């Protein structure tokens, strides 16, 4: 499921009433797993203290800290894998 993008960001997780991009068919993804935020024309990802973590290019990122995204970075939410494109 996918709803309209919030101003300045996209919320990702399995709780369809809260997130913009819903991954409902994967129990490893948290209800509110991560957020992608646009700030000053750059994009960042923030892990929301998810149980199974968020990874950038196979490296686990710290919870609650913005990590800058670049074109073609691989984002992994638990065992769901995406490629970030500008």
Secondary structure, DSSP 8 states (H G I E B T S, - for coil): -B---BTTEEEEES-TTT-SEE-TT-TTS-TT-EEEEEETTEEEEEE-S-SS-EEETTEE--BT--EEE-TT-EEEETTEEEE---
